[in-house]
């Protein structure tokens, strides 16, 4: 397997970086509560073995017009793994509700009911034969100087999403669940908005008063 190329940008994507049709996206924050824990990093890949890691927390600024324009471009599908969190935190801090989206975790849950292992590490291992390291997952993403290990970890979260989508789409089609998966993806930005409003368990759909 070729060594991935990792480009580290501070503040925003450069004007020269363009994506077509689809882009894999992930984010890193100071925790898992968007209202409390600030967004620090957004990483992206076109699925071509190259990752762009955008560090946003320099000077606590979220003035990133190129990144925001990409997120707002509805001609480009955004690929996530557990997009529910990323969509919510990107919307909360950058003010852009990303559409259209595809979530490999949702796709996996619709067709891989023979296992409870739905995390990205397991998906990459089971479907691609790629072993990911999660060593830097719980690290200080607010540090002004990201380590090589952090950059490598951030990149690994987006480098394989295109290949996973291809594998999962075959399984979804085979099991007759491609259309219901698409409906789930279409609804995901709304779920992210409900999470930010405090309806994180989708209480608006439950019977309890």
C-alpha positions as a Markdown table, in Angstrom:
| # | Residue | x | y | z |
|---|---|---|---|---|
| 1 | Unk | 0.0 | 0.0 | 0.0 |
| 2 | Unk | 1.4 | 3.4 | -1.0 |
| 3 | Unk | 2.3 | 5.8 | 1.8 |
| 4 | Unk | -0.4 | 8.5 | 2.1 |
| 5 | Unk | 0.3 | 12.1 | 1.4 |
| 6 | Unk | -0.7 | 14.4 | 4.3 |
| 7 | Unk | -0.9 | 18.1 | 3.8 |
| 8 | Unk | -1.3 | 20.3 | 7.0 |
| 9 | Unk | -3.0 | 23.6 | 6.5 |
| 10 | Unk | -3.7 | 26.3 | 9.2 |
| 11 | Unk | -6.8 | 28.4 | 9.1 |
| 12 | Unk | -8.4 | 27.2 | 5.9 |
| 13 | Unk | -8.0 | 25.1 | 2.7 |
| 14 | Unk | -5.8 | 26.8 | 0.1 |
| 15 | Unk | -7.5 | 28.3 | -2.9 |
| 16 | Unk | -5.8 | 25.6 | -5.1 |
| 17 | Unk | -7.4 | 22.6 | -3.4 |
| 18 | Unk | -10.5 | 21.5 | -5.3 |
| 19 | Unk | -12.8 | 18.5 | -4.9 |
| 20 | Unk | -15.1 | 16.9 | -7.4 |
| 21 | Unk | -18.2 | 14.7 | -6.9 |
| 22 | Unk | -17.3 | 13.6 | -3.4 |
| 23 | Unk | -15.1 | 14.3 | -0.4 |
| 24 | Unk | -14.4 | 12.3 | 2.7 |
| 25 | Unk | -14.7 | 14.5 | 5.9 |
| 26 | Unk | -13.9 | 14.0 | 9.6 |
| 27 | Unk | -13.4 | 16.4 | 12.5 |
| 28 | Unk | -11.5 | 16.5 | 15.7 |
| 29 | Unk | -12.6 | 18.6 | 18.8 |
| 30 | Unk | -11.8 | 19.0 | 22.4 |
| 31 | Unk | -14.5 | 16.6 | 23.3 |
| 32 | Unk | -17.8 | 15.2 | 22.2 |
| 33 | Unk | -20.2 | 18.0 | 23.3 |
| 34 | Unk | -20.4 | 20.6 | 20.4 |
| 35 | Unk | -21.8 | 23.2 | 22.8 |
| 36 | Unk | -18.9 | 22.9 | 25.2 |
| 37 | Unk | -15.9 | 21.4 | 23.2 |
| 38 | Unk | -14.6 | 23.5 | 20.4 |
| 39 | Unk | -13.9 | 22.3 | 16.9 |
| 40 | Unk | -10.1 | 22.1 | 16.2 |
| 41 | Unk | -9.4 | 20.2 | 13.1 |
| 42 | Unk | -11.2 | 19.2 | 9.9 |
| 43 | Unk | -9.6 | 16.6 | 7.6 |
| 44 | Unk | -10.6 | 15.9 | 4.0 |
| 45 | Unk | -9.7 | 13.5 | 1.3 |
| 46 | Unk | -10.8 | 12.8 | -2.3 |
| 47 | Unk | -10.0 | 9.1 | -1.9 |
| 48 | Unk | -6.8 | 9.4 | -3.9 |
| 49 | Unk | -4.3 | 8.6 | -1.1 |
| 50 | Unk | -4.0 | 12.3 | -0.1 |
| 51 | Unk | -5.4 | 13.9 | 3.0 |
| 52 | Unk | -5.7 | 17.6 | 3.8 |
| 53 | Unk | -5.7 | 18.3 | 7.6 |
| 54 | Unk | -7.0 | 21.8 | 8.3 |
| 55 | Unk | -6.2 | 23.2 | 11.7 |
| 56 | Unk | -8.8 | 25.7 | 12.7 |
| 57 | Unk | -8.0 | 26.6 | 16.2 |
| 58 | Unk | -5.2 | 29.1 | 15.6 |
| 59 | Unk | -6.2 | 32.4 | 17.1 |
| 60 | Unk | -9.6 | 30.7 | 17.8 |
| 61 | Unk | -10.8 | 31.8 | 14.4 |
| 62 | Unk | -13.3 | 30.1 | 12.2 |
| 63 | Unk | -12.9 | 32.4 | 9.3 |
| 64 | Unk | -12.3 | 29.7 | 6.6 |
| 65 | Unk | -14.2 | 30.7 | 3.5 |
| 66 | Unk | -12.7 | 28.0 | 1.2 |
| 67 | Unk | -13.7 | 25.2 | 3.6 |
| 68 | Unk | -17.1 | 26.7 | 4.2 |
| 69 | Unk | -17.7 | 27.0 | 0.4 |
| 70 | Unk | -16.8 | 23.3 | 0.0 |
| 71 | Unk | -19.1 | 22.2 | 2.8 |
| 72 | Unk | -21.9 | 24.3 | 1.3 |
| 73 | Unk | -21.5 | 22.9 | -2.2 |
| 74 | Unk | -24.4 | 20.6 | -2.8 |
| 75 | Unk | -22.9 | 19.2 | -6.0 |
| 76 | Unk | -20.3 | 17.4 | -3.9 |
| 77 | Unk | -21.3 | 14.4 | -1.7 |
| 78 | Unk | -19.7 | 14.5 | 1.8 |
| 79 | Unk | -18.7 | 11.1 | 3.1 |
| 80 | Unk | -18.5 | 10.5 | 6.9 |
| 81 | Unk | -18.2 | 7.7 | 9.4 |
| 82 | Unk | -20.7 | 8.5 | 12.1 |
| 83 | Unk | -21.6 | 11.7 | 10.3 |
| 84 | Unk | -24.1 | 12.6 | 13.0 |
| 85 | Unk | -21.4 | 14.2 | 15.2 |
| 86 | Unk | -19.4 | 15.8 | 12.4 |
| 87 | Unk | -22.4 | 17.4 | 10.7 |
| 88 | Unk | -23.6 | 18.8 | 14.0 |
| 89 | Unk | -20.2 | 20.3 | 15.1 |
| 90 | Unk | -19.5 | 21.7 | 11.7 |
| 91 | Unk | -22.9 | 23.3 | 11.6 |
| 92 | Unk | -22.5 | 24.7 | 15.2 |
| 93 | Unk | -19.0 | 26.2 | 14.6 |
| 94 | Unk | -18.9 | 27.0 | 10.9 |
| 95 | Unk | -22.6 | 27.7 | 10.2 |
| 96 | Unk | -22.9 | 25.3 | 7.3 |
| 97 | Unk | -25.3 | 22.3 | 7.3 |
| 98 | Unk | -23.5 | 19.9 | 4.9 |
| 99 | Unk | -25.6 | 18.2 | 2.2 |
| 100 | Unk | -25.8 | 15.7 | 0.5 |
| 101 | Unk | -24.1 | 13.2 | 2.8 |
| 102 | Unk | -23.2 | 9.5 | 3.0 |
| 103 | Unk | -22.4 | 7.8 | 6.3 |
| 104 | Unk | -20.4 | 4.5 | 6.3 |
| 105 | Unk | -21.6 | 3.7 | 9.8 |
| 106 | Unk | -25.2 | 3.9 | 8.9 |
| 107 | Unk | -24.6 | 1.8 | 5.7 |
| 108 | Unk | -22.7 | -0.8 | 7.7 |
| 109 | Unk | -25.5 | -1.0 | 10.3 |
| 110 | Unk | -28.0 | -1.7 | 7.6 |
| 111 | Unk | -26.1 | -4.6 | 6.1 |
| 112 | Unk | -23.6 | -5.9 | 8.6 |
| 113 | Unk | -25.9 | -7.2 | 11.2 |
| 114 | Unk | -23.8 | -10.3 | 11.6 |
| 115 | Unk | -21.4 | -8.3 | 13.8 |
| 116 | Unk | -21.6 | -5.6 | 16.4 |
| 117 | Unk | -18.3 | -4.1 | 15.2 |
| 118 | Unk | -19.4 | -1.0 | 13.3 |
| 119 | Unk | -16.4 | 1.3 | 14.1 |
| 120 | Unk | -14.2 | 2.7 | 11.4 |
| 121 | Unk | -11.2 | 0.5 | 12.6 |
| 122 | Unk | -13.3 | -2.6 | 12.3 |
| 123 | Unk | -14.8 | -1.6 | 9.0 |
| 124 | Unk | -11.4 | -1.0 | 7.5 |
| 125 | Unk | -10.1 | -4.3 | 8.8 |
| 126 | Unk | -13.0 | -6.4 | 7.8 |
| 127 | Unk | -13.8 | -4.9 | 4.3 |
| 128 | Unk | -10.4 | -3.5 | 3.2 |
| 129 | Unk | -7.8 | -5.5 | 5.1 |
| 130 | Unk | -6.4 | -2.2 | 6.4 |
| 131 | Unk | -5.4 | -1.9 | 10.1 |
| 132 | Unk | -5.8 | 1.6 | 11.6 |
| 133 | Unk | -4.1 | 2.9 | 14.6 |
| 134 | Unk | -6.3 | 4.7 | 17.1 |
| 135 | Unk | -3.4 | 5.7 | 19.4 |
| 136 | Unk | -3.9 | 9.4 | 19.0 |
| 137 | Unk | -7.7 | 9.5 | 19.1 |
| 138 | Unk | -7.9 | 10.9 | 22.6 |
| 139 | Unk | -5.2 | 13.6 | 22.4 |
| 140 | Unk | -5.1 | 17.3 | 22.8 |
| 141 | Unk | -6.4 | 18.6 | 19.4 |
| 142 | Unk | -6.3 | 22.1 | 20.7 |
| 143 | Unk | -2.5 | 22.1 | 20.9 |
| 144 | Unk | -1.2 | 24.8 | 18.5 |
| 145 | Unk | 1.4 | 22.3 | 17.3 |
| 146 | Unk | 0.0 | 19.0 | 16.1 |
| 147 | Unk | 2.3 | 16.0 | 16.3 |
| 148 | Unk | 3.1 | 13.8 | 13.4 |
| 149 | Unk | 1.1 | 11.0 | 15.1 |
| 150 | Unk | -1.9 | 13.3 | 15.4 |
| 151 | Unk | -1.7 | 14.3 | 11.7 |
| 152 | Unk | -1.4 | 10.6 | 10.7 |
| 153 | Unk | -4.4 | 9.7 | 12.8 |
| 154 | Unk | -6.5 | 12.5 | 11.4 |
| 155 | Unk | -5.6 | 11.5 | 7.9 |
| 156 | Unk | -6.4 | 7.8 | 8.5 |
| 157 | Unk | -10.0 | 8.8 | 9.3 |
| 158 | Unk | -10.7 | 10.0 | 5.8 |
| 159 | Unk | -8.3 | 8.2 | 3.5 |
| 160 | Unk | -10.4 | 5.0 | 3.3 |
| 161 | Unk | -14.0 | 6.3 | 3.2 |
| 162 | Unk | -14.3 | 6.2 | -0.6 |
| 163 | Unk | -13.2 | 2.6 | -0.7 |
| 164 | Unk | -15.6 | 1.7 | 2.2 |
| 165 | Unk | -18.5 | 3.4 | 0.3 |
| 166 | Unk | -17.8 | 1.3 | -2.7 |
| 167 | Unk | -17.8 | -2.0 | -0.7 |
| 168 | Unk | -20.9 | -1.0 | 1.3 |
| 169 | Unk | -22.8 | 0.1 | -1.8 |
| 170 | Unk | -22.4 | -3.4 | -3.2 |
| 171 | Unk | -23.7 | -4.9 | 0.0 |
| 172 | Unk | -26.6 | -2.4 | 0.2 |
| 173 | Unk | -27.7 | -3.2 | -3.4 |
| 174 | Unk | -27.4 | -6.9 | -2.8 |
| 175 | Unk | -29.6 | -6.8 | 0.3 |
| 176 | Unk | -32.1 | -4.5 | -1.3 |
| 177 | Unk | -31.4 | -1.6 | 1.1 |
| 178 | Unk | -29.8 | 1.0 | -1.1 |
| 179 | Unk | -33.0 | 3.2 | -1.2 |
| 180 | Unk | -33.6 | 3.1 | 2.6 |
| 181 | Unk | -29.9 | 3.9 | 3.2 |
| 182 | Unk | -30.3 | 7.0 | 1.0 |
| 183 | Unk | -33.3 | 8.1 | 2.9 |
| 184 | Unk | -31.3 | 7.7 | 6.2 |
| 185 | Unk | -28.5 | 9.8 | 4.7 |
| 186 | Unk | -31.0 | 12.5 | 3.6 |
| 187 | Unk | -32.4 | 12.7 | 7.1 |
| 188 | Unk | -29.0 | 12.8 | 8.8 |
| 189 | Unk | -28.5 | 16.6 | 8.7 |
| 190 | Unk | -31.9 | 17.0 | 10.4 |
| 191 | Unk | -30.8 | 14.5 | 13.1 |
| 192 | Unk | -27.7 | 16.6 | 13.7 |
| 193 | Unk | -29.9 | 19.7 | 14.1 |
| 194 | Unk | -32.1 | 17.9 | 16.6 |
| 195 | Unk | -29.0 | 16.8 | 18.5 |
| 196 | Unk | -27.9 | 20.5 | 18.8 |
| 197 | Unk | -31.3 | 21.4 | 20.1 |
| 198 | Unk | -31.0 | 18.8 | 22.8 |
| 199 | Unk | -33.2 | 16.1 | 21.3 |
| 200 | Unk | -30.2 | 13.8 | 21.1 |
| 201 | Unk | -32.2 | 10.6 | 21.7 |
| 202 | Unk | -34.7 | 11.7 | 19.0 |
| 203 | Unk | -37.3 | 12.2 | 21.7 |
| 204 | Unk | -39.6 | 13.9 | 19.2 |
| 205 | Unk | -40.3 | 10.5 | 17.6 |
| 206 | Unk | -40.9 | 8.5 | 20.9 |
| 207 | Unk | -44.2 | 7.8 | 22.5 |
| 208 | Unk | -43.2 | 9.1 | 25.9 |
| 209 | Unk | -44.6 | 12.5 | 26.8 |
